[in-house]
Amino acid sequence: MQQPILIGVDGGGSRCRVRARFADGTPIGEAEGGSANIFSDLDLALHNILSVTREALAQGGLGEEDLGRCHAGLGLAGANIPSLAEELASRPLPFARRAIETDAVVACRGAHADADGAIAILGTGTAYVRRTGKNFTSIGGWGFALSDQGGGGYLGRAALVAALLAHDGIGPASELIRLVLDRFDGDAARLVEFGGEARPVDFGGFAPLVMDGADDGDPVAMAIVAEGLFHVVAALTRLLALGAPSIVLLGGLAARYRPRLPATLQPYIGEARGDALDGALALAATLADGKRP
Amino acid sequence: MQQPILIGVDGGGSRCRVRARFADGTPIGEAEGGSANIFSDLDLALHNILSVTREALAQGGLGEEDLGRCHAGLGLAGANIPSLAEELASRPLPFARRAIETDAVVACRGAHADADGAIAILGTGTAYVRRTGKNFTSIGGWGFALSDQGGGGYLGRAALVAALLAHDGIGPASELIRLVLDRFDGDAARLVEFGGEARPVDFGGFAPLVMDGADDGDPVAMAIVAEGLFHVVAALTRLLALGAPSIVLLGGLAARYRPRLPATLQPYIGEARGDALDGALALAATLADGKRP
């Protein structure tokens, strides 16, 4: 009998990554493709997951006929929304079995090599997970409309808001404000049009400007980062209160926030022992082991 | 020759109102209908404007053949967005002439009987206008994504954000939080689903809870209202700095904010001498007078 194939999927708003290996650990392939955001487009997400999976399998000389022996661990942003999870469960996928968790939960599995611990994802959005045995406690990660405090989308949007306030003579001007308005040729109406259509990742494009500004002592940038940091520190503190022995910081803003954390938190920050795809593969392994019904 | 008809339109996200009168002041009729939000649906907005206009004309026994002698003053939310204004200008309307300003500008005309002054619209959104002669200076009113600080949508969304933070053990709990979560049967995921689809007016449905909570000393509600008030006071102060002799507060939250304003601002708060439809008619009159090309 052929051995099972494990498929690890890390799917988020900007891209979908897949790593495939045999149950005995032999690597098969790894590929990357477009968005797997089940919140904004479930059909597109499933399409991308499958096409990236096929690509990863093809790297190891495997094809369509092997999908049926795949055990897929799917880490998907939005999987914590019950209606989406239900909708997802009802859709056919050609895999032998599948298990679904949020992208944050599989990232936590990966960062701690499937052992206990906690993570903070500080990227376009923000999300926090504390694992104790089989229990995963999620904090934040509720999406841009009501959550994501301190994430790149949040910082970038705050910069645009500050630019409008300055434009209206209400808020303070600064070099950051000038740089932001310059991106719209100084035209506030164009900034507003951008803001009305922007996705979190589009707002996030301004986050580096904000972080750089804060490093350079720009007062508006410092105020925006201070507010983001306040939220990040509150969430990290909550993870420690839940008993987390160490917290791994992940995401594009991890390196920007880490030196800003108070000294009391620094000793608890750990290094990742694996990535989200390792975590998704660990989830897939629970299927192949028969540990999970 | 038949005398011109003046049509005043006040169009916003939740409804469109029209008042019709003859150029000599004789009333014709007044009607109300669905949304005239050119930002979200220009075709629907134009359709509603025309059907409500027909209804107002019909009240005075006028009909389709009279549209051609109508001079329409349109006060429309979103008219300050250049791309929308262009699109709107390119669409045919059966009126003799038309002039378009934002809903906030016509409200300022109306509140001060077409004389100089300033207004603050404190409704689902917030917007401020200072008029000096032919110059209208707008502050805020850039829409929910980046502006509207202190408005009902803003306060309501802040309450949902606070409820999620409390749910996650990060933010403080309070009676307000309990009332908000109760609306979703205590299910944070349902709150998130609501928040992901909610329009500003949907978030605004929670604003009365927030204002009532602040009146009752609820600490979370007080913090949310204090932040909104900070923005309102900053904008009112800016209007005074621009030389406004008095400011009329309009919108559903005007009565809730007024007693909260600092004593230094109270002497500048005035009473409205007319409504937004009066202002739209004053705009229409500039067309009939031939004052405006």
Interface residues (C-beta under 8 A of the other chain):
Chain A: F39 N80 I81 P82 S83 I139 G140 W142 G143 A145 L146 S147 R157 L160 V161 L164 D168 G169 I170 G171 A188 A189 R190 L191 V192 E193 G195 G196 A198 H231 A234 A235 R238 A241 L242
Chain B: F39 N80 I81 P82 S83 I139 G140 W142 G143 A145 L146 S147 R157 L160 V161 L164 D168 G169 I170 G171 A188 A189 R190 L191 V192 E193 G195 G196 A198 H231 A234 A235 R238 A241 L242
